[in-house]
């Protein structure tokens, strides 16, 4: 999967960081009121949904608390070192990785950090370094865990095409479940993690006996993967946009209606496109997969020199 440039933190994380800094510096002291969600929305010019996530993030860190008659105020004491009744020795790498995946599933990969993970697990950040040394290492474990979720059958269905359909749809389902996954790995500097490598090995094995040289088989495996990733990134972008703005895809298109009507008057073929065609990413993935495999079938029928 191709790497992408580093995306800036979502607005709610940047706002939460500003308020956190004020609390930790003493500018806001225990018992002081913090801005309400509506005040945050007005001051930082963001949606109420984004402002609500700011408050949720600060509450999760134990920095603020709701107090009857006072609204939301700075907490009198920091968050506990660990959840009540959970012994420290019970924490293991699998729990750490699963917790990080849950954060990424809800809020995107940018929200994952050692500090945030420590808050989620109720432990001090330093205690996590026994399990993961860096965020990059954590993301590698998360990626390996995700690719290990599907149960790839051995040898799989009869025929190269059903096999490639199976692996592609399996990876598409993974990307739908974990929208951060397409951005976590790279083609040119791949993570050497067993479960992801097992997917590539399975794909190469599906192409056995077709007379294709190994270079062509590798190119096919990567191209098939790229098809999944390209559509999955569009899906991830939409999920992040909805999360950050609180505006759904349908609502966004509706807000653009007057502008699009004027533009489409100049483009009659585009005007004839069904309204939700471009938003049907499942349909786009299936169409791309089918047409790609049609082309591969032609290559195989013509015969590829060894």
C-alpha positions in Angstrom: 0.0 0.0 0.0 1.5 3.4 -0.9 2.4 5.7 1.9 0.6 9.1 2.2 1.8 12.4 3.6 1.3 12.9 7.3 -2.2 14.4 7.9 -2.6 17.1 10.5 -4.4 16.2 13.8 -8.2 16.4 13.6 -9.5 19.8 14.9 -10.9 18.2 18.1 -7.4 16.9 19.1 -5.8 20.4 18.5 -8.5 22.1 20.6 -8.2 19.5 23.3 -4.4 20.0 23.3 -4.9 23.8 23.9 -7.2 23.3 26.8 -5.0 20.5 28.2 -2.0 22.9 28.1 -4.0 25.5 30.0 -5.0 23.0 32.7 -1.5 21.6 33.1 0.1 25.0 33.2 -2.3 26.1 36.0 -4.1 28.8 33.9 -7.2 26.7 34.6 -7.2 25.4 38.2 -9.2 22.6 39.9 -12.8 23.7 40.1 -12.5 26.3 37.3 -15.2 26.1 34.7 -14.0 25.1 31.2 -15.7 26.3 28.0 -19.0 24.4 27.2 -19.4 22.5 23.9 -21.3 25.4 22.5 -18.7 27.9 23.6 -15.9 25.8 22.0 -17.9 25.5 18.8 -18.3 29.3 18.6 -14.7 30.2 19.8 -12.9 27.8 17.4 -15.5 27.9 14.7 -16.2 24.1 14.6 -19.3 21.9 14.6 -21.0 21.0 17.8 -20.1 17.4 17.2 -16.4 18.3 17.1 -16.8 20.4 20.3 -18.5 17.4 22.0 -15.5 15.2 21.1 -13.2 17.8 22.7 -15.0 17.5 26.0 -15.1 13.7 25.7 -11.3 13.6 25.2 -10.7 15.8 28.2 -13.0 13.7 30.4 -11.3 10.5 29.2 -8.0 11.9 30.4 -9.5 12.7 33.8 -8.8 16.4 33.3 -12.4 17.7 33.6 -15.6 16.5 35.2 -19.3 17.4 35.2 -20.4 19.0 38.4 -24.0 19.7 39.3 -24.8 23.4 39.3 -21.3 24.3 37.9 -21.2 22.6 34.5 -17.9 21.1 33.4 -14.9 22.0 35.6 -11.3 21.1 35.9 -11.0 17.9 38.0 -9.6 18.1 41.5 -7.4 15.0 40.9 -5.7 13.3 38.0 -7.0 10.2 36.3 -6.3 6.9 38.2 -3.2 5.0 37.4 -5.3 2.0 36.3 -8.9 0.8 36.4 -10.1 -0.4 39.8 -9.8 -4.1 40.3 -7.5 -4.7 37.3 -4.1 -5.9 38.4 -1.1 -4.2 36.7 0.4 -7.5 35.6 -2.8 -8.4 33.7 -1.9 -5.8 30.9 -0.1 -7.5 28.0 0.9 -6.5 24.4 -2.3 -7.9 22.9 -4.5 -5.7 25.2 -2.3 -2.7 24.3 -2.6 -3.4 20.6 -6.4 -4.0 20.7 -6.9 -0.8 22.7 -4.9 1.1 20.1 -6.9 -0.4 17.3 -10.2 0.6 19.0 -9.0 4.2 19.2 -7.9 4.2 15.5 -11.3 2.6 14.5 -13.2 5.4 16.3 -11.0 8.4 15.6 -8.4 7.6 13.0 -4.7 6.7 13.2 -3.7 10.3 14.1 -5.5 10.0 17.4 -3.3 7.0 18.5 -0.4 7.9 20.7 1.3 6.4 23.7 -0.1 9.1 26.0 -3.6 8.6 24.6 -3.3 4.9 24.9 -2.2 5.1 28.5 -5.3 7.2 29.3 -7.5 4.7 27.5 -6.0 1.8 29.6 -5.8 3.7 32.8 -2.0 3.4 33.2 1.0 5.7 33.1 2.6 6.1 29.7 5.9 4.7 30.9 4.3 1.4 31.7 3.4 0.9 28.0 7.0 1.0 26.9 7.5 -2.5 28.2 5.2 -3.6 25.4 5.8 -1.1 22.5 8.9 1.1 22.1 7.5 3.6 19.6 4.3 4.6 17.8 5.7 3.1 14.6 6.2 -0.3 16.3 2.7 0.0 17.8 1.2 0.6 14.3 3.1 -2.4 13.0 1.6 -4.6 15.7 -1.9 -3.1 14.9 -1.5 -3.9 11.2 -0.4 -7.4 11.9 -3.3 -8.0 14.2 -5.8 -6.6 11.6 -4.4 -8.8 8.8 -4.7 -11.8 11.1 -8.4 -11.4 11.5 -9.6 -13.1 8.3 -9.4 -16.9 8.1 -7.9 -17.5 4.7 -8.9 -21.0 3.5 -6.2 -23.4 2.3 -6.2 -24.2 -0.6 -9.2 -22.0 -1.1 -11.9 -22.2 -3.9 -11.1 -23.9 -7.2 -9.7 -21.6 -9.9 -7.4 -18.6 -9.9 -10.3 -16.1 -10.3 -12.4 -17.2 -7.3 -9.2 -17.2 -5.2 -8.3 -13.6 -6.2 -11.9 -12.5 -5.6 -11.8 -14.1 -2.1 -8.5 -12.4 -1.1 -9.6 -9.0 -2.5 -13.0 -9.0 -0.8 -11.4 -10.2 2.4 -9.0 -7.2 2.4 -11.9 -4.8 1.4 -13.8 -6.0 4.4 -10.7 -5.4 6.6 -10.5 -1.8 5.3 -14.2 -1.2 5.9 -13.7 -2.5 9.5 -10.5 -0.6 10.1 -10.5 2.5 8.0 -7.0 3.5 9.2 -5.5 0.4 7.7 -4.8 1.6 4.1 -2.6 4.4 5.4 -0.7 2.2 7.8 1.4 0.2 5.4 3.5 0.8 2.2 4.4 -1.1 -1.0 8.0 0.3 -1.2 8.9 -0.1 2.5 6.6 -2.9 3.6 6.2 -3.9 7.2 7.7 -7.3 7.8 4.8 -8.6 9.8 3.7 -12.3 9.5 0.0 -11.9 8.9 0.3 -9.3 6.2 3.0 -11.4 4.5 0.6 -14.4 4.7 -1.9 -12.5 2.5 0.7 -11.8 -0.2 1.9 -15.5 0.0 -1.7 -16.7 -0.4 -2.2 -14.4 -3.5 1.0 -15.7 -5.1 0.0 -19.2 -4.5 -3.4 -18.5 -6.2 -1.4 -17.7 -9.3 0.6 -21.0 -9.3 0.4 -23.1 -12.5 -0.7 -20.3 -14.9 2.6 -19.9 -16.6 3.2 -16.5 -15.2 6.8 -15.5 -14.2 7.3 -14.5 -10.6 7.8 -10.9 -11.5 4.3 -10.8 -13.1 2.8 -12.6 -10.2 4.2 -10.1 -7.7 3.0 -7.2 -9.9 -0.4 -8.8 -10.0 -0.5 -9.2 -6.2 0.5 -5.6 -5.7 -1.9 -4.2 -8.3 -4.8 -6.2 -6.8 -3.9 -4.8 -3.4 -3.6 -1.3 -4.8 -7.1 -1.5 -6.2 -8.5 -2.3 -2.7 -6.5 0.5 -1.1 -7.4 3.2 -3.6 -11.1 2.8 -3.0 -10.5 2.2 0.8 -8.7 5.5 1.1 -11.7 7.4 -0.4 -13.8 5.6 2.2 -11.5 6.6 5.0 -11.4 10.2 3.9 -15.2 10.3 3.9 -15.4 8.7 7.4 -12.9 11.3 8.7 -14.7 14.2 7.1 -18.0 13.1 8.7 -16.3 12.7 12.1 -14.5 16.1 12.0 -17.4 18.1 10.6 -20.5 16.3 11.9 -21.9 16.5 8.3 -22.8 13.3 6.5 -22.1 12.7 2.8 -25.8 13.1 1.9 -26.0 16.3 3.8 -22.8 17.7 2.2 -24.1 16.9 -1.3 -27.4 18.6 -0.4 -25.6 21.7 0.7 -23.8 21.7 -2.7 -26.9 21.2 -4.7 -27.4 24.8 -6.0 -23.7 24.9 -7.1 -23.8 21.4 -8.7 -27.1 22.2 -10.6 -25.5 25.2 -12.2 -22.3 23.3 -13.1 -24.1 20.2 -14.5 -26.1 22.4 -16.8 -22.9 22.6 -18.8 -22.2 18.9 -18.7 -25.2 16.9 -19.9 -23.5 13.4 -19.6 -22.4 14.1 -16.0 -25.9 15.4 -15.3 -27.3 12.0 -16.3 -25.3 10.1 -13.7 -27.4 8.7 -10.9 -27.2 10.9 -7.8 -25.5 8.3 -5.5 -23.4 6.5 -8.1 -20.1 8.1 -7.0 -20.8 7.5 -3.3 -21.4 3.8 -3.8 -17.8 2.7 -2.9 -18.8 -0.9 -2.5 -20.1 -0.9 -6.1 -17.0 0.9 -7.3 -14.7 -1.7 -5.6 -16.7 -4.6 -7.2 -16.6 -3.0 -10.6 -12.9 -2.3 -10.4 -12.2 -5.8 -9.2 -14.3 -7.4 -12.0 -12.7 -5.4 -14.8 -9.2 -6.0 -13.5 -9.7 -9.7 -13.4 -11.2 -9.6 -16.9 -7.9 -8.1 -18.1 -5.8 -10.7 -16.2 -7.9 -13.4 -17.8 -6.9 -12.1 -21.3 -3.2 -12.1 -20.3 -3.5 -15.7 -19.1 -5.3 -16.9 -22.2 -2.8 -15.3 -24.5 0.0 -17.1 -22.7 2.8 -15.3 -20.8 6.3 -16.5 -21.7 8.1 -18.1 -18.9 
